[in-house]
Amino acid sequence: MKTTSVELVCLWDRDAVSGMGMLQGLLGLQGEPHPLAGPRERTASGGPWAGCLLSCSDPPREPLPTPTPHLPSRLWLRGLASSLSLIPPALQETHRLYRLKLEELIKLQNSCTGSITRQKKRLQELALVLKKCKPSLQSGAREAAQELENQIKERQGLFFDMEAYLPKKNGLYLSLVLGNVNVTLLSKQAKFAYKDEYEKFKLYLTIILILISFTCRFLLNSRVTDAAFNFLLVWYYCTLTIRESILINNGSRIKGWWVFHHYVSTFLSGVMLTWPDGLMYQKFRNQFLSFSMYQKGFQSWMWRGLTFLLPFLFFGHFWQLFNALTLFNLARDPECKEWQVLMCGFPFLLLFLGNFFTTLRVVHQKFHSQRHGSKKE
């Protein structure tokens, strides 16, 4: 079997050039072309080198014919494979150091978690002993005991801040929703970024809900659009509960009622979603949509330092009470057959009680702190 000149030249190239050198020689990736190739004009004009080199070089603007020799194409693919098989040593070393540091980080996290757990247990025992012995102490000793209690509270707050940067087990709700996934953010920047994204999410969804509730109230009277609005409410409140649980897991001091408030709102929106169209639904529909517009429009801005809007906040709370009373009256109607009427009335009543008394407590605490601050001055 005779070997052509093109095959001999390419076989010589395979032995003379290896790895990236062979690839650069064949492809002309950097600088000058392969020394055996001759001028680029000659390779482009045809001849025995046209099929070998042009099939391995950068593709020109015009399509080229398929090369007749198959050996150069195999060499070209072999050169590509050899170049891909080479992993930079610097990358390997960096990844090795990363693995080592990651193992060290896990060991430090476990050590800190165990130490904090033991210290918190000792503080609880000490606080219990002080609570038992404090009534029998003299006046001077009571002052020392009070100072010790303050130190215990400060130490507990310090441990709380430390635990915010350590992995912890998810609560029941996060375990049911996400499973055993670590949601702890290990840097302040990540925590602030997640909190900022949480606030943006609430703002954007509030605007969308206002527009949809306005459309359902004044433009469209359809059970389909109402169902879409209620479904969006269910998704919104479910997402809020998940995000707030992650924030609490990362050290955010969100009040317990506001988290529970969103659980109740999720249940209420789900019941509204299943309420079939009928006489009872139409009697309550416009009132509910108007309340939704008011709540998303005014009440969403109440806790941004706008204390002069406090009357509007209380008005929203009493509107929830009005919704509950309306639903209870509808449930007494002989034509009422839907179970959703009562199931919506109780959550509205619960929301009114929780929001009203929580707001009163917050206002009282702010007034009390301002009065003490003025006395110190």
C-alpha positions in Angstrom: 0.0 0.0 0.0 1.5 3.3 -1.1 1.7 6.3 1.2 1.0 9.7 -0.3 3.3 12.6 0.3 0.6 14.3 2.4 0.4 11.3 4.7 4.1 11.2 5.2 4.4 14.9 6.0 1.5 14.6 8.5 3.1 11.5 10.1 6.4 13.4 10.5 4.4 16.3 12.0 2.9 13.9 14.6 6.3 12.8 15.8 7.9 16.3 15.7 5.2 18.2 17.4 3.3 17.0 20.6 0.5 18.4 22.8 -0.2 22.1 22.4 2.8 22.5 20.1 1.3 20.2 17.5 -2.1 21.9 17.9 -0.6 25.4 17.4 1.5 24.1 14.5 -1.5 22.6 12.7 -4.0 25.3 13.5 -1.7 28.3 13.4 -3.3 29.6 16.6 -0.5 31.9 17.7 2.0 33.8 15.6 3.4 32.2 12.4 2.0 29.1 10.7 3.7 25.8 10.8 7.2 26.0 9.2 6.4 23.1 6.8 3.2 24.8 5.7 4.9 27.5 3.7 3.1 30.8 3.1 -0.6 31.0 3.9 -1.3 32.1 0.3 0.2 28.8 -0.9 -2.0 26.7 1.4 -5.1 28.6 0.4 -4.4 28.3 -3.4 -4.6 24.5 -3.4 -2.1 21.7 -3.9 -1.4 18.7 -1.7 -1.3 20.9 1.5 -4.7 22.5 0.9 -6.7 19.6 2.3 -4.4 19.0 5.3 -3.8 22.5 6.6 -6.9 24.3 5.7 -9.0 21.6 7.3 -7.2 22.2 10.6 -6.8 26.0 10.5 -9.3 28.8 11.5 -12.4 28.5 9.3 -12.3 31.2 6.5 -15.3 33.2 5.6 -16.0 31.1 2.5 -16.8 27.3 2.9 -14.0 24.9 2.1 -14.3 21.5 0.5 -14.1 18.4 2.7 -10.5 17.2 3.0 -9.7 14.0 1.2 -7.0 12.7 3.6 -8.5 11.5 6.9 -5.3 11.2 8.9 -4.8 15.0 9.4 -8.3 15.3 10.9 -7.5 12.5 13.4 -4.3 14.2 14.3 -6.1 17.5 14.8 -8.7 15.9 17.1 -5.9 14.1 19.0 -4.2 17.5 19.5 -7.4 19.0 20.9 -7.8 16.0 23.3 -4.3 16.4 24.6 -4.8 20.1 25.2 -8.0 19.5 27.1 -6.4 16.8 29.2 -3.9 19.3 30.7 -5.3 20.9 33.9 -3.2 23.9 35.0 -1.1 23.0 38.1 -2.0 26.4 39.7 -5.7 25.5 39.5 -5.1 22.1 41.1 -3.1 23.6 43.9 -5.8 26.3 44.5 -8.5 23.7 44.6 -6.5 21.6 47.0 -6.0 24.5 49.4 -9.7 25.3 49.2 -10.6 21.7 50.2 -8.2 22.0 53.2 -9.6 25.3 54.3 -13.1 24.0 54.0 -12.3 21.1 56.2 -10.7 23.4 58.8 -13.8 25.7 58.6 -16.1 22.8 59.4 -14.0 21.7 62.4 -14.0 25.3 63.7 -17.7 25.6 63.3 -18.3 22.3 65.2 -15.9 23.5 68.0 -17.6 26.9 68.3 -21.1 25.3 68.3 -20.2 22.9 71.1 -18.5 25.5 73.2 -21.5 27.9 72.9 -23.9 25.1 73.8 -22.0 24.3 77.0 -21.7 28.0 77.9 -25.4 28.6 77.4 -26.2 25.6 79.6 -24.0 27.0 82.4 -25.7 30.4 82.1 -29.1 28.9 82.4 -28.1 27.0 85.5 -26.6 30.2 87.0 -29.7 32.2 86.2 -31.9 29.6 87.9 -29.7 29.7 91.0 -29.9 33.5 91.1 -33.7 33.4 90.7 -34.0 31.1 93.7 -31.6 32.9 96.0 -32.5 36.5 95.1 -35.5 36.9 97.5 -33.4 35.8 100.5 -30.5 38.2 99.8 -29.9 41.5 101.6 -30.1 44.8 99.9 -26.4 45.1 99.0 -26.3 41.5 97.8 -29.4 42.1 95.7 -27.7 44.9 93.8 -24.8 42.6 93.0 -27.2 39.8 92.0 -29.0 42.3 89.7 -25.7 43.3 88.1 -24.9 39.6 87.6 -28.3 39.1 85.9 -27.5 42.0 83.5 -24.2 40.4 82.7 -25.9 37.1 82.0 -28.3 38.8 79.6 -25.4 40.5 77.8 -23.6 37.2 77.5 -26.7 35.6 76.1 -27.0 38.3 73.5 -23.3 37.8 72.6 -23.9 34.1 72.1 -27.0 34.9 70.0 -24.8 37.0 67.7 -22.2 34.3 67.5 -24.7 31.7 66.6 -25.9 33.8 63.7 -22.7 32.9 61.8 -22.7 29.2 62.7 -24.7 26.5 61.0 -27.8 25.4 62.8 -30.5 22.9 62.4 -33.6 24.1 60.5 -36.8 24.5 62.3 -39.9 22.4 61.7 -41.3 24.5 59.0 -38.0 24.8 57.0 -37.4 21.1 57.5 -40.8 20.3 56.0 -40.3 22.7 53.1 -36.6 22.5 52.3 -35.4 19.4 54.1 -32.1 19.2 55.8 -30.5 22.0 53.8 -28.0 24.4 55.4 -29.4 27.9 55.0 -26.9 29.8 57.2 -25.2 32.7 55.5 -21.6 33.0 56.8 -20.9 36.7 56.1 -22.5 40.0 56.9 -22.5 41.0 53.3 -24.5 37.9 52.4 -27.0 38.5 55.2 -27.5 42.2 54.2 -27.9 41.2 50.6 -30.5 38.6 51.4 -32.4 41.0 53.7 -32.3 43.7 51.0 -33.6 41.2 48.4 -36.4 40.2 50.8 -37.5 43.9 51.1 -37.4 44.3 47.4 -39.5 41.2 46.9 -42.1 42.6 49.3 -42.1 45.9 47.5 -42.5 44.6 44.0 -45.2 42.0 44.9 -47.1 44.7 46.8 -47.2 46.9 43.7 -48.4 43.9 41.6 -51.0 43.0 44.1 -52.4 46.5 44.2 -52.7 46.6 40.4 -54.4 43.2 40.3 -56.8 43.9 43.1 -57.7 47.3 41.4 -58.3 45.5 38.1 -60.5 42.8 39.8 -62.5 45.5 41.8 -63.2 48.0 39.1 -62.5 46.5 35.7 -63.1 42.7 35.7 -65.8 40.9 37.6 -64.7 37.3 36.9 -64.2 34.4 39.2 -61.2 33.4 37.1 -59.3 36.6 37.7 -60.3 36.5 41.4 -58.9 33.0 41.7 -55.6 34.2 40.0 -55.4 37.0 42.6 -56.0 34.7 45.5 -53.5 32.2 44.2 -50.9 35.0 43.9 -51.7 35.9 47.6 -51.2 32.3 48.6 -47.8 32.1 46.8 -46.8 35.5 48.2 -47.5 34.7 51.8 -45.9 31.2 51.5 -42.8 32.7 50.1 -42.7 35.3 52.9 -42.9 32.6 55.5 -40.0 30.7 54.0 -37.8 33.8 53.6 -38.6 35.0 57.1 -37.7 31.6 58.5 -34.4 31.8 56.7 -33.8 35.3 58.1 -34.6 34.2 61.6 -32.2 31.3 61.1 -29.5 33.8 60.3 -30.1 36.0 63.4 -32.8 38.4 62.3 -35.0 39.5 65.2 -38.4 39.3 63.5 -41.3 39.4 66.0 -43.1 36.2 66.4 -46.5 37.6 65.7 -45.6 39.0 62.3 -44.4 35.5 61.2 -47.6 33.9 62.5 -49.6 36.7 60.8 -48.3 35.5 57.5 -49.2 31.8 58.3 -52.8 32.9 59.0 -52.9 35.1 55.9 -51.7 32.1 53.8 -54.6 30.0 55.2 -57.1 32.8 54.7 -56.0 33.3 51.0 -56.2 29.5 50.4 -59.8 29.4 51.7 -60.7 32.4 49.6 -59.2 30.6 46.6 -61.6 27.6 47.1 -64.7 29.7 47.7 -67.1 29.0 44.8 -68.9 31.7 43.0 -72.3 32.4 44.4 -74.5 34.8 46.2 -72.4 34.8 49.4 -69.2 35.3 47.5 -70.6 38.2 45.5 -71.8 39.9 48.7 -68.3 39.8 50.2 -66.2 40.1 47.0 -66.1 43.9 46.6 -65.5 44.5 50.4 -62.5 42.0 50.3 -60.9 43.5 47.2 -61.3 47.0 48.6 -59.7 45.9 51.8 -56.8 44.2 49.9 -56.1 47.5 48.0 -56.1 49.5 51.2 -53.9 47.0 53.1 -51.3 46.7 50.3 -51.4 50.4 49.6 -51.3 52.0 53.0 -50.5 49.4 55.6 -47.4 48.2 53.8 -45.7 51.5 54.5 -46.7 51.8 58.1 -43.5 50.5 59.7 -41.1 52.7 57.7 -40.9 55.5 60.3 -44.2 57.1 59.2 -45.7 57.4 62.7 -48.1 60.1 61.6 -49.9 57.3 59.6 -50.8 55.4 62.8 -54.5 56.3 62.5 -54.6 54.7 59.1 -53.0 51.6 60.6 -55.7 51.3 63.2 -58.3 51.9 60.6 -56.9 48.8 58.7 -57.1 46.7 61.8 -60.7 47.7 62.5 -61.5 46.9 58.8 -60.3 43.4 59.5 -62.8 43.3 62.4 -65.5 44.6 60.1 -64.7 41.8 57.6 -65.0 39.2 60.3 -68.4 40.5 61.5 -69.7 40.7 57.9 -68.7 37.0 57.3 -70.4 36.0 60.6 -73.6 37.7 59.5 -73.4 36.0 56.1 -73.0 32.6 57.8 -76.3 33.2 59.6 -78.1 33.7 56.3 -80.4 30.7 55.5 -79.1 30.7 51.9 -75.5 30.3 53.1 -74.3 26.8 52.2 -70.5 27.4 51.8 -68.2 26.4 54.7 -65.7 29.0 53.5 -67.8 31.8 55.0 -67.0 30.8 58.6 -63.5 29.6 57.8 -62.7 33.1 56.5 -64.4 34.9 59.4 -62.3 33.4 62.1 -58.9 34.2 60.5 -60.0 37.8 60.0 -61.0 38.0 63.7 -57.7 36.5 64.7 -55.8 38.9 62.5 -57.6 41.9 64.1 -56.8 40.8 67.6 -53.2 40.0 66.9 -52.5 43.2 64.9 -54.4 45.5 67.3 -52.7 44.4 70.5 -49.3 44.1 68.9 -49.5 47.6 67.6 -50.6 48.9 71.0 -47.6 47.2 72.6 -45.2 48.6 70.1 -46.6 52.1 70.5 -46.4 51.8 74.3 -42.8 50.6 74.1 -41.8 53.5 71.8 -43.5 56.0 74.0 -41.8 54.5 77.1 -38.4 54.6 75.5 -38.8 58.2 74.4 -39.9 59.2 77.8 -36.9 57.6 79.5 -34.6 59.1 76.8 -35.9 62.6 77.6 -35.4 62.0 81.4 -31.7 61.0 80.8 -31.1 64.1 78.8 
